[in-house]
Amino acid sequence: MGLFLALAGALALGIAWWVEHVLHIMPCELCLVERWPWRILIVIGVVDVLLPGAAGGPVLWLCVPTLLASVGLAFCHAGVEWGWWPSPLPGCHAPHITGTTMAERLASMPLLPSKPCDSPTYLIPDLPVSMSVMGGLYAAGVLGVFGVWRYRLSRTARRIFY
């Protein structure tokens, strides 16, 4: 299961990398935050692969709050995209440019332009599902696979002992 979790995290980050660096679609600040649970999931999977059994087995349970956090972040981002609430992150808002001279105003501008968090990115043209919603559905799917695996594992253990 650890290998599955590590590969699931790597796939999510790989798609995000591809969208950013190959399709040249700049991520917003919420998109960047949504990548952290996948990094943590990779670490959990690698720990389980390297330390199976006593140390790795219990670590697998950390994927549940990690994936729930991913679903929650995707829900938060979707709510921002749909206009239900403003983004909780300051980087998603318009930059505050200060200064009286043009040089001061240019100096106060951010180095890189940011994408607004309420502007969804659609990967499939005819499918009105944004990348953030896809990420949340993917995290829920990975969590579902983990739940089914744990359920089947517990049923198998009961048959052996009874």
Contacts in CASP RR format, 6 or more apart in sequence:
PFRMAT RR
TARGET T0000
AUTHOR 0000-0000-0000
METHOD contacts of the structure
MODEL  1
MGLFLALAGALALGIAWWVEHVLHIMPCELCLVERWPWRILIVIGVVDVL
LPGAAGGPVLWLCVPTLLASVGLAFCHAGVEWGWWPSPLPGCHAPHITGT
TMAERLASMPLLPSKPCDSPTYLIPDLPVSMSVMGGLYAAGVLGVFGVWR
YRLSRTARRIFY
1 45 0 8 1.000
1 48 0 8 1.000
1 60 0 8 1.000
1 146 0 8 1.000
1 149 0 8 1.000
2 44 0 8 1.000
2 45 0 8 1.000
2 46 0 8 1.000
2 48 0 8 1.000
2 49 0 8 1.000
2 60 0 8 1.000
3 45 0 8 1.000
3 48 0 8 1.000
3 49 0 8 1.000
4 145 0 8 1.000
5 41 0 8 1.000
5 42 0 8 1.000
5 44 0 8 1.000
5 45 0 8 1.000
5 48 0 8 1.000
5 60 0 8 1.000
5 63 0 8 1.000
5 142 0 8 1.000
5 146 0 8 1.000
6 41 0 8 1.000
6 42 0 8 1.000
6 44 0 8 1.000
6 45 0 8 1.000
6 46 0 8 1.000
6 49 0 8 1.000
8 38 0 8 1.000
8 41 0 8 1.000
8 138 0 8 1.000
8 142 0 8 1.000
9 38 0 8 1.000
9 39 0 8 1.000
9 41 0 8 1.000
9 42 0 8 1.000
9 142 0 8 1.000
10 38 0 8 1.000
10 42 0 8 1.000
12 35 0 8 1.000
12 38 0 8 1.000
12 135 0 8 1.000
12 138 0 8 1.000
12 139 0 8 1.000
13 35 0 8 1.000
13 38 0 8 1.000
13 39 0 8 1.000
13 42 0 8 1.000
16 27 0 8 1.000
16 31 0 8 1.000
16 35 0 8 1.000
16 38 0 8 1.000
19 25 0 8 1.000
19 27 0 8 1.000
19 121 0 8 1.000
19 123 0 8 1.000
19 131 0 8 1.000
20 26 0 8 1.000
20 27 0 8 1.000
25 121 0 8 1.000
26 113 0 8 1.000
26 114 0 8 1.000
26 115 0 8 1.000
27 115 0 8 1.000
28 92 0 8 1.000
28 114 0 8 1.000
28 115 0 8 1.000
28 116 0 8 1.000
28 117 0 8 1.000
28 119 0 8 1.000
29 87 0 8 1.000
29 89 0 8 1.000
29 91 0 8 1.000
29 92 0 8 1.000
29 114 0 8 1.000
29 117 0 8 1.000
30 73 0 8 1.000
30 76 0 8 1.000
30 77 0 8 1.000
30 80 0 8 1.000
30 87 0 8 1.000
30 89 0 8 1.000
30 92 0 8 1.000
30 117 0 8 1.000
30 132 0 8 1.000
31 77 0 8 1.000
31 115 0 8 1.000
31 117 0 8 1.000
31 121 0 8 1.000
31 131 0 8 1.000
31 132 0 8 1.000
33 73 0 8 1.000
33 89 0 8 1.000
34 70 0 8 1.000
34 73 0 8 1.000
34 74 0 8 1.000
34 77 0 8 1.000
34 132 0 8 1.000
34 135 0 8 1.000
37 66 0 8 1.000
37 67 0 8 1.000
37 69 0 8 1.000
37 70 0 8 1.000
37 73 0 8 1.000
37 139 0 8 1.000
38 70 0 8 1.000
40 62 0 8 1.000
40 66 0 8 1.000
41 63 0 8 1.000
41 66 0 8 1.000
41 67 0 8 1.000
41 70 0 8 1.000
41 142 0 8 1.000
44 59 0 8 1.000
44 60 0 8 1.000
44 62 0 8 1.000
44 63 0 8 1.000
44 66 0 8 1.000
45 59 0 8 1.000
45 60 0 8 1.000
45 63 0 8 1.000
47 55 0 8 1.000
47 56 0 8 1.000
47 59 0 8 1.000
48 56 0 8 1.000
48 57 0 8 1.000
48 59 0 8 1.000
48 60 0 8 1.000
51 59 0 8 1.000
60 146 0 8 1.000
63 142 0 8 1.000
63 143 0 8 1.000
63 146 0 8 1.000
64 143 0 8 1.000
64 146 0 8 1.000
67 139 0 8 1.000
67 140 0 8 1.000
67 142 0 8 1.000
67 143 0 8 1.000
67 146 0 8 1.000
68 143 0 8 1.000
70 135 0 8 1.000
70 136 0 8 1.000
70 139 0 8 1.000
71 136 0 8 1.000
71 139 0 8 1.000
71 140 0 8 1.000
71 143 0 8 1.000
72 136 0 8 1.000
74 132 0 8 1.000
74 133 0 8 1.000
74 135 0 8 1.000
74 136 0 8 1.000
74 137 0 8 1.000
74 139 0 8 1.000
75 136 0 8 1.000
76 88 0 8 1.000
77 117 0 8 1.000
77 132 0 8 1.000
78 130 0 8 1.000
78 132 0 8 1.000
78 133 0 8 1.000
79 85 0 8 1.000
80 86 0 8 1.000
80 87 0 8 1.000
80 92 0 8 1.000
80 117 0 8 1.000
80 118 0 8 1.000
81 117 0 8 1.000
81 118 0 8 1.000
81 119 0 8 1.000
81 120 0 8 1.000
81 130 0 8 1.000
81 132 0 8 1.000
83 118 0 8 1.000
86 93 0 8 1.000
87 93 0 8 1.000
87 117 0 8 1.000
87 118 0 8 1.000
89 117 0 8 1.000
91 114 0 8 1.000
91 117 0 8 1.000
92 114 0 8 1.000
92 116 0 8 1.000
92 117 0 8 1.000
92 118 0 8 1.000
93 116 0 8 1.000
94 116 0 8 1.000
95 108 0 8 1.000
95 109 0 8 1.000
95 110 0 8 1.000
95 114 0 8 1.000
96 108 0 8 1.000
97 105 0 8 1.000
97 108 0 8 1.000
97 109 0 8 1.000
98 104 0 8 1.000
98 105 0 8 1.000
98 108 0 8 1.000
99 105 0 8 1.000
99 108 0 8 1.000
120 130 0 8 1.000
120 131 0 8 1.000
120 132 0 8 1.000
121 130 0 8 1.000
121 131 0 8 1.000
121 132 0 8 1.000
122 128 0 8 1.000
122 129 0 8 1.000
122 130 0 8 1.000
122 131 0 8 1.000
123 131 0 8 1.000
123 134 0 8 1.000
129 137 0 8 1.000
END
